Amino acid sequence: MIGTQELFKQQGDDTVERLPEYTWFGRDRFGKHAEEHMGIFYRKDRLKLVKSGDFWLSDTPDKVASITWGNVFPRMVNWALFERLDDHKQFYLLDTHFPYRDQDEDARTKGAREMAAWIAKLPAKVPVIVTGDFNTEPSSEAHRVLTAGLKDAWDTAPKREGPAKTFHDFTGQPTVQIDWILYRGVKADAVRVLTTSKDGRYPSDHF
């Protein structure tokens, strides 16, 4: 599966047209399909989507497109409960995109607390994986809150490839480590930060 941020519907549809073994789902941050999505892709031949949903990072998480904590745009989490078709084991995936401004650190911390509380209500024996652009570094309070119950793949996988820092603003020179994969109930064997480019052009401003 793939957790994306800033995905537009046209991009998601184009991707699964080129990769027909995949499909994707998710509403945009306004609860529709005209804006940025936290779109989740998954292999239909390997995973069954048991249930899915979303919630907003605000004081009213069940209110679509709700904004509090000084955020400029709605911030949300897209989630799914998957079942592996080979052994029928289940796991949750959550995908998010935290606010980006320097003054949003408190909002990022509150978003992390909301996510941690949501995860804490899940069945303890079901694994959880979290993907996201958190727009803050591992030294932050948001990372501390989430890793109180989750492990960071970059810190724990025995095999690591690529730079730790991920945001490079299309320059190819990364400056901060703001994209994380967090988990519980599974084992991270390897983690890799992809730095692919073609003719000096990058597919994203993040690795």
BELJONOR-V584707 format. One record per pair of residues at least 12 apart in sequence whose C-alpha atoms are under 10 Angstrom apart, sorted by the first residue. I is the first residue (numbers start at 0). J is the second residue. Records with the same first field share a line. If there is no record, write none. Layout:
I=J + J
This chain:
0=21 + 22 + 23 + 39 + 40 + 41 + 42 + 43 + 45 + 46 + 81 + 92
1=21 + 23 + 38 + 39 + 40 + 41 + 42 + 92 + 94 + 130
2=23 + 37 + 38 + 39 + 40 + 41 + 77 + 78 + 92 + 93 + 94 + 95 + 129 + 130 + 131 + 132 + 180
3=35 + 36 + 37 + 38 + 39 + 40 + 77 + 94 + 95 + 96 + 130 + 131 + 132
4=35 + 36 + 37 + 38 + 39 + 94 + 95 + 96 + 97 + 130 + 131 + 132
5=27 + 28 + 34 + 35 + 36 + 37 + 38 + 95 + 96 + 132
6=25 + 27 + 34 + 35 + 36 + 37 + 38 + 39
7=27 + 32 + 33 + 34 + 35 + 36 + 37 + 38
8=23 + 24 + 25 + 26 + 27 + 31 + 32 + 33 + 34 + 35 + 36 + 38
9=32 + 33
11=23 + 24 + 36 + 38 + 39 + 40
12=24
14=40
15=40 + 41
18=42
19=42 + 43
20=41 + 42 + 43 + 44 + 45
21=40 + 41 + 42 + 43 + 44 + 45 + 46
22=39 + 40 + 41 + 42 + 43
23=38 + 39 + 40 + 41 + 42 + 43
24=36 + 37 + 38 + 39 + 40 + 41 + 51 + 52 + 77 + 78 + 79
25=37 + 38 + 39 + 40 + 51 + 52 + 53 + 76 + 77 + 78 + 79
26=38 + 52 + 53 + 63 + 75 + 77
27=53 + 63 + 64 + 73 + 74 + 75 + 77
28=53 + 54 + 55 + 63 + 64 + 65 + 72 + 73 + 74 + 75 + 76 + 77 + 96
29=55 + 63 + 64 + 65 + 72 + 73 + 74 + 75
30=53 + 54 + 55 + 62 + 63 + 64 + 65 + 73 + 75
31=63 + 64
36=75 + 76 + 77 + 95 + 96
37=53 + 74 + 75 + 76 + 77 + 78 + 93 + 94 + 95 + 96 + 130 + 131
38=76 + 77 + 78 + 94 + 95
39=77 + 78 + 79 + 92 + 93 + 94 + 130
41=81
43=83 + 84
44=83 + 84 + 85
45=81 + 82 + 83 + 84 + 85
46=80 + 81 + 82 + 83 + 84 + 85 + 87 + 88 + 89
47=80 + 81 + 82 + 83 + 84 + 87 + 89
48=79 + 80 + 81 + 82 + 83 + 89
49=79 + 80 + 81 + 82 + 89 + 90 + 91
50=78 + 79 + 80 + 81 + 82 + 91
51=77 + 78 + 79 + 80 + 81 + 91 + 92 + 93
52=76 + 77 + 78 + 79 + 80 + 93
53=75 + 76 + 77 + 78 + 79 + 93 + 94 + 95
54=74 + 75 + 76 + 77 + 78 + 95 + 113 + 114 + 117
55=67 + 73 + 74 + 75 + 76 + 77 + 95 + 110 + 113 + 114
56=68 + 70 + 73 + 74 + 75 + 76 + 95 + 96 + 97 + 106 + 107 + 109 + 110 + 111 + 112 + 113 + 114
57=69 + 70 + 73 + 74 + 75 + 106 + 109 + 110 + 113
58=109 + 110 + 113
60=74 + 75 + 76 + 113
63=75
67=106
68=103 + 105 + 106 + 107 + 109 + 110
69=98 + 102 + 103 + 105 + 106
70=97 + 98 + 99 + 100 + 102 + 103 + 106 + 107
71=98 + 99 + 100 + 103
72=98
73=96 + 97 + 98
74=95 + 96 + 97 + 98 + 106 + 107 + 110
75=94 + 95 + 96 + 97 + 110 + 114
76=93 + 94 + 95 + 96 + 97 + 110 + 114 + 129 + 130 + 131
77=92 + 93 + 94 + 95 + 96
78=91 + 92 + 93 + 94 + 95 + 128 + 129
79=91 + 92 + 93 + 94 + 127
80=92 + 93 + 125 + 126 + 127
88=125 + 126
89=124 + 125 + 126 + 127
90=122 + 124 + 125 + 126 + 127 + 128 + 183 + 184 + 185
91=118 + 121 + 122 + 125 + 126 + 127 + 128 + 129 + 182 + 183
92=126 + 127 + 128 + 129 + 130 + 181 + 182
93=114 + 118 + 127 + 128 + 129 + 130 + 131 + 181 + 182
94=128 + 129 + 130 + 131 + 132 + 180
95=110 + 114 + 129 + 130 + 131 + 132 + 133
96=110 + 130 + 131 + 132 + 133 + 134 + 178
97=110 + 111 + 131 + 132 + 133 + 134 + 135 + 141 + 177
98=110 + 132 + 133 + 134 + 135
99=132 + 133 + 134 + 135 + 177
100=134 + 135
101=134 + 135
103=134 + 135
104=134 + 135 + 139 + 140 + 141
105=140 + 141
106=141
107=133 + 134 + 135 + 139 + 140 + 141 + 142
108=135 + 139 + 140 + 141 + 142 + 143 + 144 + 145
109=140 + 141 + 144
110=133 + 141 + 144 + 145
111=133 + 140 + 141 + 142 + 143 + 144 + 145 + 146
112=140 + 141 + 142 + 143 + 144 + 145
113=144 + 145
114=129 + 144 + 145
115=141 + 144 + 145 + 146 + 147 + 148 + 149
116=144 + 145
118=145 + 148 + 149
119=148
123=183 + 184
124=183 + 184
125=183 + 184 + 185
126=182 + 183 + 184 + 185 + 186
127=149 + 181 + 182 + 183 + 184 + 185
128=149 + 150 + 151 + 152 + 180 + 181 + 182 + 183 + 184 + 185
129=145 + 149 + 150 + 151 + 179 + 180 + 181 + 182 + 183
130=178 + 179 + 180 + 181 + 182
131=177 + 178 + 179 + 180 + 181
132=165 + 166 + 176 + 177 + 178 + 179 + 180 + 205
133=176 + 177 + 178 + 179
134=166 + 175 + 176 + 177 + 178 + 179
135=175 + 176 + 177 + 178 + 179
136=164 + 175 + 176 + 177 + 178 + 179
137=151 + 154 + 175 + 176 + 177 + 178 + 179
138=176
142=177 + 179 + 181
145=181 + 182
146=181 + 182 + 183
148=181 + 182 + 183
149=180 + 181 + 182 + 183 + 184
150=180 + 181 + 182 + 183 + 184 + 185 + 186 + 187
151=179 + 180 + 181 + 182 + 183 + 187
152=179 + 180 + 181 + 182 + 183 + 186 + 187 + 188 + 189 + 190 + 191
153=178 + 179 + 180 + 181 + 187 + 189 + 190 + 191 + 192
154=180 + 181 + 187 + 190
155=181 + 186 + 187 + 188 + 189 + 190
156=186 + 187 + 188 + 189 + 190 + 191
157=187 + 188 + 189 + 190
158=187 + 188 + 189 + 190 + 191
159=188 + 189 + 190 + 191 + 192
160=189 + 190 + 191 + 192 + 193
161=190 + 191 + 192 + 193 + 194 + 206
162=174 + 176 + 191 + 192 + 193 + 194 + 206
163=175 + 176 + 177 + 178 + 179 + 191 + 192 + 206
164=176 + 177 + 178 + 192 + 205 + 206
165=177 + 178 + 179 + 192 + 193 + 194 + 204 + 205 + 206
166=178 + 203 + 204 + 205 + 206
167=194 + 201 + 203 + 204 + 205 + 206
168=201 + 203 + 204 + 205 + 206
169=196 + 199 + 200 + 201 + 202 + 203 + 204 + 205 + 206
170=199 + 200 + 201 + 204 + 205
171=194 + 195 + 196 + 199 + 200 + 201 + 203 + 204 + 205 + 206
172=194 + 205 + 206
173=194 + 204 + 205 + 206
175=205
176=205 + 206
177=205
178=192 + 205 + 206
191=206
192=205 + 206
193=205 + 206
194=206
